[in-house]
Amino acid sequence: MVDFVDYCRRPNALKVMSQHRSLKGASTIQTKRNVLKRFERVELLKKRGVFKPGDRVIGLPKTKPDE
């Protein structure tokens, strides 16, 4: 096993870290999201006729995504 300090001091050492699965891109999400971003909620509320021009985007009602 390589000592961590020695590993960090080597100038030509290949320093690669793995990426946590929660930080991967949105294109790799396989499951359906149940939380919408604000602009998605506004679009959905407009489509349902609940959001009207001039309404505030802060404090929107809870919105479940379409199936």
N, CA, C and O atoms as a printed pandas DataFrame, in Angstrom:
     atom_number atom_name residue_name chain_id  residue_number  x_coord  y_coord  z_coord
0              1         N          MET        A               1    0.850   -1.182    0.000
1              2        CA          MET        A               1    0.000    0.000    0.000
2              3         C          MET        A               1    0.886    1.233    0.000
3              4         O          MET        A               1    1.880    1.297    0.723
4              5         N          VAL        A               2    0.520    2.203   -0.811
5              6        CA          VAL        A               2    1.300    3.419   -0.953
6              7         C          VAL        A               2    0.892    4.406    0.129
7              8         O          VAL        A               2   -0.294    4.624    0.376
8              9         N          ASP        A               3    1.891    4.996    0.769
9             10        CA          ASP        A               3    1.635    6.005    1.781
10            11         C          ASP        A               3    1.058    7.247    1.095
11            12         O          ASP        A               3    1.532    7.636    0.028
12            13         N          PHE        A               4    0.057    7.862    1.687
13            14        CA          PHE        A               4   -0.627    8.999    1.076
14            15         C          PHE        A               4    0.313   10.176    0.855
15            16         O          PHE        A               4    0.256   10.822   -0.191
16            17         N          VAL        A               5    1.176   10.461    1.827
17            18        CA          VAL        A               5    2.098   11.596    1.708
18            19         C          VAL        A               5    3.064   11.365    0.561
19            20         O          VAL        A               5    3.328   12.278   -0.220
20            21         N          ASP        A               6    3.597   10.145    0.450
21            22        CA          ASP        A               6    4.498    9.831   -0.657
22            23         C          ASP        A               6    3.768    9.942   -1.987
23            24         O          ASP        A               6    4.336   10.414   -2.972
24            25         N          TYR        A               7    2.532    9.515   -2.020
25            26        CA          TYR        A               7    1.727    9.571   -3.237
26            27         C          TYR        A               7    1.547   11.015   -3.701
27            28         O          TYR        A               7    1.644   11.305   -4.893
28            29         N          CYS        A               8    1.286   11.916   -2.760
29            30        CA          CYS        A               8    1.058   13.322   -3.103
30            31         C          CYS        A               8    2.343   14.026   -3.529
31            32         O          CYS        A               8    2.292   14.983   -4.301
32            33         N          ARG        A               9    3.479   13.572   -3.046
33            34        CA          ARG        A               9    4.752   14.230   -3.356
34            35         C          ARG        A               9    5.306   13.824   -4.708
35            36         O          ARG        A               9    6.151   14.529   -5.258
36            37         N          ARG        A              10    4.853   12.707   -5.256
37            38        CA          ARG        A              10    5.381   12.267   -6.553
38            39         C          ARG        A              10    4.880   13.211   -7.634
39            40         O          ARG        A              10    3.669   13.376   -7.781
40            41         N          PRO        A              11    5.769   13.835   -8.395
41            42        CA          PRO        A              11    5.331   14.830   -9.380
42            43         C          PRO        A              11    4.579   14.227  -10.569
43            44         O          PRO        A              11    3.695   14.880  -11.125
44            45         N          ASN        A              12    4.904   13.024  -10.961
45            46        CA          ASN        A              12    4.284   12.430  -12.141
46            47         C          ASN        A              12    3.200   11.423  -11.785
47            48         O          ASN        A              12    2.776   10.638  -12.633
48            49         N          ALA        A              13    2.756   11.443  -10.547
49            50        CA          ALA        A              13    1.752   10.474  -10.119
50            51         C          ALA        A              13    0.412   10.800  -10.776
51            52         O          ALA        A              13    0.017   11.962  -10.879
52            53         N          LEU        A              14   -0.258    9.775  -11.205
53            54        CA          LEU        A              14   -1.585    9.942  -11.790
54            55         C          LEU        A              14   -2.579   10.067  -10.648
55            56         O          LEU        A              14   -2.835    9.099   -9.932
56            57         N          LYS        A              15   -3.135   11.252  -10.479
57            58        CA          LYS        A              15   -4.038   11.520   -9.357
58            59         C          LYS        A              15   -5.463   11.575   -9.882
59            60         O          LYS        A              15   -5.912   12.616  -10.363
60            61         N          VAL        A              16   -6.156   10.487   -9.794
61            62        CA          VAL        A              16   -7.520   10.386  -10.293
62            63         C          VAL        A              16   -8.425   10.017   -9.132
63            64         O          VAL        A              16   -8.145    9.092   -8.369
64            65         N          MET        A              17   -9.511   10.757   -9.017
65            66        CA          MET        A              17  -10.491   10.452   -7.983
66            67         C          MET        A              17  -11.788   10.034   -8.660
67            68         O          MET        A              17  -12.124   10.512   -9.744
68            69         N          SER        A              18  -12.491    9.154   -8.018
69            70        CA          SER        A              18  -13.775    8.742   -8.563
70            71         C          SER        A              18  -14.822    9.805   -8.226
71            72         O          SER        A              18  -14.635   10.615   -7.318
72            73         N          GLN        A              19  -15.906    9.784   -8.963
73            74        CA          GLN        A              19  -16.982   10.752   -8.758
74            75         C          GLN        A              19  -18.156   10.052   -8.104
75            76         O          GLN        A              19  -18.557    8.968   -8.528
76            77         N          HIS        A              20  -18.713   10.680   -7.058
77            78        CA          HIS        A              20  -19.857   10.102   -6.370
78            79         C          HIS        A              20  -21.044   10.024   -7.325
79            80         O          HIS        A              20  -21.230   10.910   -8.159
80            81         N          ARG        A              21  -21.833    8.982   -7.209
81            82        CA          ARG        A              21  -22.926    8.760   -8.167
82            83         C          ARG        A              21  -23.981    9.860   -8.137
83            84         O          ARG        A              21  -24.670   10.076   -9.134
84            85         N          SER        A              22  -24.123   10.566   -7.003
85            86        CA          SER        A              22  -25.113   11.635   -6.931
86            87         C          SER        A              22  -24.671   12.880   -7.695
87            88         O          SER        A              22  -25.487   13.767   -7.946
88            89         N          LEU        A              23  -23.382   12.961   -8.072
89            90        CA          LEU        A              23  -22.873   14.137   -8.771
90            91         C          LEU        A              23  -22.801   13.943  -10.273
91            92         O          LEU        A              23  -22.344   14.838  -10.984
92            93         N          LYS        A              24  -23.231   12.818  -10.768
93            94        CA          LYS        A              24  -23.183   12.575  -12.208
94            95         C          LYS        A              24  -24.208   13.455  -12.912
95            96         O          LYS        A              24  -25.105   13.999  -12.268
96            97         N          GLY        A              25  -24.085   13.597  -14.209
97            98        CA          GLY        A              25  -24.942   14.477  -14.985
98            99         C          GLY        A              25  -26.399   14.075  -14.974
99           100         O          GLY        A              25  -26.746   12.942  -14.641
100          101         N          ALA        A              26  -27.238   15.008  -15.339
101          102        CA          ALA        A              26  -28.682   14.773  -15.346
102          103         C          ALA        A              26  -29.083   13.757  -16.412
103          104         O          ALA        A              26  -30.136   13.127  -16.306
104          105         N          SER        A              27  -28.249   13.596  -17.435
105          106        CA          SER        A              27  -28.590   12.655  -18.501
106          107         C          SER        A              27  -28.515   11.201  -18.033
107          108         O          SER        A              27  -29.050   10.309  -18.691
108          109         N          THR        A              28  -27.858   10.963  -16.910
109          110        CA          THR        A              28  -27.721    9.595  -16.420
110          111         C          THR        A              28  -28.809    9.220  -15.421
111          112         O          THR        A              28  -28.834    8.092  -14.927
112          113         N          ILE        A              29  -29.713   10.159  -15.118
113          114        CA          ILE        A              29  -30.789    9.871  -14.166
114          115         C          ILE        A              29  -31.758    8.888  -14.809
115          116         O          ILE        A              29  -32.301    9.151  -15.882
116          117         N          GLN        A              30  -31.967    7.776  -14.160
117          118        CA          GLN        A              30  -32.828    6.734  -14.708
118          119         C          GLN        A              30  -34.228    6.768  -14.100
119          120         O          GLN        A              30  -35.202    6.418  -14.768
120          121         N          THR        A              31  -34.336    7.182  -12.849
121          122        CA          THR        A              31  -35.638    7.172  -12.190
122          123         C          THR        A              31  -36.380    8.474  -12.461
123          124         O          THR        A              31  -35.772    9.494  -12.785
124          125         N          LYS        A              32  -37.701    8.425  -12.326
125          126        CA          LYS        A              32  -38.520    9.615  -12.542
126          127         C          LYS        A              32  -38.381   10.535  -11.336
127          128         O          LYS        A              32  -38.507   10.104  -10.190
128          129         N          ARG        A              33  -38.120   11.808  -11.612
129          130        CA          ARG        A              33  -37.965   12.766  -10.525
130          131         C          ARG        A              33  -39.332   13.135   -9.965
131          132         O          ARG        A              33  -40.298   13.262  -10.716
132          133         N          ASN        A              34  -39.416   13.306   -8.658
133          134        CA          ASN        A              34  -40.676   13.730   -8.054
134          135         C          ASN        A              34  -40.583   15.165   -7.533
135          136         O          ASN        A              34  -41.530   15.663   -6.924
136          137         N          VAL        A              35  -39.461   15.825   -7.765
137          138        CA          VAL        A              35  -39.296   17.222   -7.380
138          139         C          VAL        A              35  -38.978   17.999   -8.648
139          140         O          VAL        A              35  -38.050   17.657   -9.382
140          141         N          LEU        A              36  -39.755   19.045   -8.899
141          142        CA          LEU        A              36  -39.574   19.845  -10.109
142          143         C          LEU        A              36  -38.805   21.113   -9.793
143          144         O          LEU        A              36  -38.861   21.625   -8.675
144          145         N          LYS        A              37  -38.095   21.611  -10.778
145          146        CA          LYS        A              37  -37.438   22.901  -10.644
146          147         C          LYS        A              37  -38.503   23.987  -10.798
147          148         O          LYS        A              37  -39.590   23.731  -11.315
148          149         N          ARG        A              38  -38.183   25.193  -10.348
149          150        CA          ARG        A              38  -39.188   26.259  -10.331
150          151         C          ARG        A              38  -39.764   26.525  -11.711
151          152         O          ARG        A              38  -40.979   26.663  -11.854
152          153         N          PHE        A              39  -38.913   26.600  -12.735
153          154        CA          PHE        A              39  -39.434   26.899  -14.074
154          155         C          PHE        A              39  -40.317   25.766  -14.580
155          156         O          PHE        A              39  -41.258   26.008  -15.337
156          157         N          GLU        A              40  -40.026   24.536  -14.173
157          158        CA          GLU        A              40  -40.885   23.406  -14.566
158          159         C          GLU        A              40  -42.234   23.493  -13.869
159          160         O          GLU        A              40  -43.270   23.190  -14.462
160          161         N          ARG        A              41  -42.216   23.910  -12.601
161          162        CA          ARG        A              41  -43.475   24.062  -11.869
162          163         C          ARG        A              41  -44.329   25.167  -12.477
163          164         O          ARG        A              41  -45.545   25.014  -12.599
164          165         N          VAL        A              42  -43.699   26.287  -12.864
165          166        CA          VAL        A              42  -44.449   27.398  -13.467
166          167         C          VAL        A              42  -45.075   26.947  -14.780
167          168         O          VAL        A              42  -46.246   27.226  -15.037
168          169         N          GLU        A              43  -44.297   26.248  -15.620
169          170        CA          GLU        A              43  -44.840   25.757  -16.892
170          171         C          GLU        A              43  -46.024   24.823  -16.664
171          172         O          GLU        A              43  -47.032   24.914  -17.364
172          173         N          LEU        A              44  -45.904   23.931  -15.692
173          174        CA          LEU        A              44  -46.972   22.983  -15.409
174          175         C          LEU        A              44  -48.213   23.692  -14.873
175          176         O          LEU        A              44  -49.337   23.357  -15.248
176          177         N          LEU        A              45  -48.002   24.678  -13.988
177          178        CA          LEU        A              45  -49.139   25.436  -13.446
178          179         C          LEU        A              45  -49.807   26.276  -14.526
179          180         O          LEU        A              45  -51.027   26.436  -14.507
180          181         N          LYS        A              46  -49.029   26.821  -15.477
181          182        CA          LYS        A              46  -49.619   27.561  -16.596
182          183         C          LYS        A              46  -50.480   26.636  -17.434
183          184         O          LYS        A              46  -51.581   26.997  -17.850
184          185         N          LYS        A              47  -49.962   25.431  -17.680
185          186        CA          LYS        A              47  -50.703   24.462  -18.494
186          187         C          LYS        A              47  -52.011   24.062  -17.810
187          188         O          LYS        A              47  -53.017   23.816  -18.476
188          189         N          ARG        A              48  -51.988   23.999  -16.478
189          190        CA          ARG        A              48  -53.190   23.625  -15.717
190          191         C          ARG        A              48  -54.115   24.819  -15.493
191          192         O          ARG        A              48  -55.240   24.648  -15.023
192          193         N          GLY        A              49  -53.652   26.026  -15.824
193          194        CA          GLY        A              49  -54.481   27.210  -15.660
194          195         C          GLY        A              49  -54.463   27.795  -14.266
195          196         O          GLY        A              49  -55.314   28.626  -13.949
196          197         N          VAL        A              50  -53.533   27.399  -13.425
197          198        CA          VAL        A              50  -53.451   27.904  -12.054
198          199         C          VAL        A              50  -52.564   29.141  -11.973
199          200         O          VAL        A              50  -52.831   30.039  -11.174
200          201         N          PHE        A              51  -51.522   29.200  -12.784
201          202        CA          PHE        A              51  -50.578   30.322  -12.765
202          203         C          PHE        A              51  -50.961   31.300  -13.863
203          204         O          PHE        A              51  -51.124   30.916  -15.021
204          205         N          LYS        A              52  -51.103   32.563  -13.492
205          206        CA          LYS        A              52  -51.484   33.597  -14.452
206          207         C          LYS        A              52  -50.374   34.635  -14.552
207          208         O          LYS        A              52  -49.620   34.811  -13.595
208          209         N          PRO        A              53  -50.252   35.324  -15.679
209          210        CA          PRO        A              53  -49.225   36.368  -15.807
210          211         C          PRO        A              53  -49.369   37.397  -14.683
211          212         O          PRO        A              53  -50.470   37.861  -14.385
212          213         N          GLY        A              54  -48.251   37.741  -14.073
213          214        CA          GLY        A              54  -48.268   38.691  -12.960
214          215         C          GLY        A              54  -48.221   38.016  -11.607
215          216         O          GLY        A              54  -47.950   38.678  -10.605
216          217         N          ASP        A              55  -48.478   36.714  -11.545
217          218        CA          ASP        A              55  -48.378   35.987  -10.282
218          219         C          ASP        A              55  -46.918   35.888   -9.866
219          220         O          ASP        A              55  -46.018   35.930  -10.705
220          221         N          ARG        A              56  -46.694   35.758   -8.572
221          222        CA          ARG        A              56  -45.333   35.642   -8.055
222          223         C          ARG        A              56  -44.839   34.210   -8.197
223          224         O          ARG        A              56  -45.604   33.255   -8.064
224          225         N          VAL        A              57  -43.536   34.078   -8.473
225          226        CA          VAL        A              57  -42.947   32.743   -8.598
226          227         C          VAL        A              57  -42.405   32.242   -7.264
227          228         O          VAL        A              57  -41.938   31.106   -7.168
228          229         N          ILE        A              58  -42.464   33.078   -6.242
229          230        CA          ILE        A              58  -42.060   32.680   -4.900
230          231         C          ILE        A              58  -43.304   32.198   -4.168
231          232         O          ILE        A              58  -44.346   32.852   -4.217
232          233         N          GLY        A              59  -43.203   31.070   -3.498
233          234        CA          GLY        A              59  -44.333   30.546   -2.742
234          235         C          GLY        A              59  -45.350   29.838   -3.621
235          236         O          GLY        A              59  -46.554   29.930   -3.382
236          237         N          LEU        A              60  -44.872   29.138   -4.627
237          238        CA          LEU        A              60  -45.776   28.397   -5.500
238          239         C          LEU        A              60  -46.412   27.224   -4.752
239          240         O          LEU        A              60  -45.800   26.683   -3.830
240          241         N          PRO        A              61  -47.615   26.828   -5.127
241          242        CA          PRO        A              61  -48.213   25.659   -4.480
242          243         C          PRO        A              61  -47.461   24.379   -4.847
243          244         O          PRO        A              61  -46.799   24.307   -5.883
244          245         N          LYS        A              62  -47.574   23.380   -3.988
245          246        CA          LYS        A              62  -46.932   22.101   -4.281
246          247         C          LYS        A              62  -47.502   21.555   -5.577
247          248         O          LYS        A              62  -48.702   21.660   -5.830
248          249         N          THR        A              63  -46.654   20.984   -6.381
249          250        CA          THR        A              63  -47.052   20.533   -7.701
250          251         C          THR        A              63  -46.471   19.158   -7.963
251          252         O          THR        A              63  -45.256   18.972   -7.904
252          253         N          LYS        A              64  -47.332   18.195   -8.251
253          254        CA          LYS        A              64  -46.865   16.867   -8.608
254          255         C          LYS        A              64  -46.681   16.818  -10.118
255          256         O          LYS        A              64  -47.507   17.349  -10.860
256          257         N          PRO        A              65  -45.601   16.183  -10.582
257          258        CA          PRO        A              65  -45.373   16.106  -12.035
258          259         C          PRO        A              65  -46.425   15.233  -12.707
259          260         O          PRO        A              65  -47.001   14.336  -12.092
260          261         N          ASP        A              66  -46.661   15.522  -13.989
261          262        CA          ASP        A              66  -47.584   14.681  -14.765
262          263         C          ASP        A              66  -46.987   13.299  -14.914
263          264         O          ASP        A              66  -45.768   13.131  -14.943
264          265         N          GLU        A              67  -47.837   12.339  -15.004
265          266        CA          GLU        A              67  -47.385   10.945  -15.124
266          267         C          GLU        A              67  -46.951   10.624  -16.513
267          268         O          GLU        A              67  -46.542    9.495  -16.787
